[in-house]
Amino acid sequence: KYMLSPGLTNTSIKFSSTYFLANTDFEKIKPAPAVGAGIQFILPRSQQRLSLPVEMMVTSFKLSGLYADDLNPDTIEIGYTYLKWSLSLMYTLPLGKVKLFGSAGITNARSIHDINRRINISPFQNFQESKAINQDVSSERSVLYRIGILVKRYSFDFHIEETNSFSQRDDLHVEENRIYAMLGYRF
């Protein structure tokens, strides 16, 4: 079965370190659009209950804030747009005309667009722009959990994704979690 699924994603990020990003006052991240397409391989002899969905998805987030140092305040902008592949094991429970499903799997993503800026806005210095994270990475791996409902060919599901850090710095730990609400069509 083929799948097409547009939806929304909300990302939460928490920095913990001695690095300046942990002391930056970030605005709340706004929900962003996400779109996915994939194929679902139904495992034989499972009465169509077990399947392996393979999906490709485009998702993004943007984070901005102010590092309020008295002498050297900075505006921080960090954002990524990812092309993401996922593979999971799905179990479908038929309940009459409705099917409930749940899955767990892994994702791998590559950054196709990134924003990584630290802009010094001090009145005592000239305008300076540099990277907010000096050792950022262009890939991301995560664990994906999904629950949803399928009625005929239409589905609605929630994804929860726990992601590794987009930073390679030893002194910067990033907790990044993503929640998706997706509508789907299967054909």
N, C-alpha and C positions, 0 to 999 in steps of 0.2 A: 504494500500500500504506500502511496505517496502522500506527503503531508505538506501543508502550507499554513504558517501560523504567525500572524501579526499580533503585537501586544505592547505592553509597557513594562519597563524595568525600573526598579528603585535600588540604588547602591548606597550602602553605608560603609564609611571608612573611619577607622580609628588609628591614630598614630600614637606610639609609645616609644619614647627614646629621649636621649639628651640632645638630639638634633633639633633644630629650630622649628620644624614642622609640628612637633608635639605641642608647642606653645603658640601656635597660630590659631586665631579665631576664624574658623571656616563657617561659611553660610551652609544652610541645609541643602543637600543635593536634590535637585528637582527630578521627578520621573522623566525618563527618556523613552523614545520609541525603540522597539526591537522587532525584528522580523526574522523568521526562520523558515527553512524548507528542508525536507528530508525524505527518507525512505524507511519503511518499517518492515523488517524481515520477520515473518511469523515462523516460529520454530515448529517443525513437523511433530505430529503426535502429541501436541499440547492442547488440542481442542481450541485453538486460537487464543489461548490464555497467556502464553509466554511469547515474547517477541524481543527483537533487538532493533530499537529505533536508532538510526544514524542521522544526525541533523547538522546542518550548517546554519549559523545564525550571525546576524550583525547586531551589535549592541554597543552602547557608549555611556559615558558619564563625564561630567565636568564639575570640578571642585574649585572654588575660589575663596580667598580669605585675606585677612590682614595680619601680618606679624607686627605687633605693636611694640617695637623697640623705641625708646624715647629719642635716641639719636639717629637711628637708621631703620625707620619703618619700611616694610616691604609689602607689596601686593603679590600674592601667590596665586597662580592659576595652574591647575593640573587636570588634564582630561585625556581620555583615551577612547578611541573607537576600535573595536575588536571584530575580527572575523573569527568566529568560534566554531569548532567542530565538537560534537558530543556523541558518545556511545554509551548506551545504558541497557540494562535488562529490565523489561517491563512486564508486569503481571496485570492481566485484565480480568475483572470479575463481572460476568454478565448478570444483570438483574432485570429480566424482562427486556423491554425496549431500551433500557439504559445500561451502560457499562461503566463501572468504576475502574480506574487504573492507577497504579503507582509504579514508580521506577527509581532506580539508583544507578548512577554511572559516573563517568569522568568526562571532563572537557579539556580541550587544548585550544588556546587562542593566540593569534598574532595581531599585533597592533598595526592598523592600516592608516591611522592618523593619531598624532599625539600633540598635546599642549603641555609644556613643562617650563613654566616661566616664573622667575623671581624678579620683580621690578622694584628697584630702590626708589622710594618716593620722598627721601629726606630733603628738606629745604637747604641742608648744609652741603650737599654733594650734587654733582652732575647726574643726570639721568643714567642709570646703569641697569642693564638687563642681563640676567644669567639664568642658568638652569636651577630650578627649585630642588630637583633630585639629581645629583651628579652622576649617580650610577643606576639609572633606571633601566628596566628590561623591556624588550619588545614582545615578550611572550608571557603567557599566564596559564597556569594549570589549576583545575578546581575539581571539587566533588559536587555532583548535582543530584538533588532529590526532587521528585515530581509526584504530584497527586492531581487527579482530574476526573472529569466525567465526560462520557462520549454518548451522544444521542444521534442516531443514524450516522451521518458523516461529519457532524459538527462536534467540536470538543471545546472545553474550557478547562484550563489547568493552571496550577501554580508551580513554579520552580523555585527552589531554594538552592543557592550556590555558595559554597564556602571556598574562597580563593586564596592562593598564595600571594605573597607580596609582589608588587611591581617595582620593588627596590632591591638592589644587591648590597646595600650598605649594611654593615654589621651593627651599626649604632642606630638603626631605624627599623622598627618592627611595625608592619602595617597589617591591620585586621580589615579585610575587605569581604563583605557579604552582599549578595545580590538577591532580590526577590523579583520574580517575573509573574505577570498575569497575562496569559496568552489565550487568544481565540484560535481555533484551528479548523481546518477543513481537510478531509482525507478523501482521496480519489484513487 
